[in-house]
Amino acid sequence: MTASLALTRLSRLIAASHSWETARAFKAYVPGEDDMAVMASRAQDVLKVMAGKDVTAPMLNAAYAVHLGRALTAPIIVVEGTLSVAGEAMAQDHGWVMIGPWVADMALFSRAYAPDAPPRLATHVLRAFGPGKGLFCEAWRRTARLGLGYEPRRVLAEAEVTALVGEATAAIRSVA
């Protein structure tokens, strides 16, 4: 599937769970340098609280989306689907954030660095990006060139994102 077809398909999923207005804003958004700095800063804030905690990829990225939504006026969407490396599925239950047509994935590196990570994912991420990373952020159309695939299955509604953040908060509090 070409990047433009994938983007059109994702826009339809966004329209179904949010609105056509949100889908149009999503497709039109282009982050500036200030937006990218905010994305990185907000990722660091989330990692300070959630790194090493027992949270799922969708929970981690939902928390990031909510925190990011307080700082940006960009269309921020939480997506669930399949993460793949070189066309091979690594995680069917992966979650990530779309900031317009940009993938922001706070769970990629924690999933790849985990002791039980699929070997192909761990090897690919270490070779491509190195150790100690926290946020993957790239234009969706360029992710395939990096050997990564993000195949959306569904776009989460606001109530689902809120529920995931609540689950993440409960998981963090149970450890503290």
Secondary structure as UniProt FT lines:
FT   HELIX           3..17
FT   HELIX           20..28
FT   HELIX           33..50
FT   TURN            51..52
FT   HELIX           57..69
FT   TURN            70..71
FT   STRAND          76..85
FT   TURN            86..87
FT   STRAND          88..99
FT   TURN            100..101
FT   STRAND          102..105
FT   HELIX           108..113
FT   TURN            115..116
FT   HELIX           119..129
FT   STRAND          136..139
FT   HELIX           140..142
FT   HELIX           144..146
FT   STRAND          148..155
FT   HELIX           158..175
//
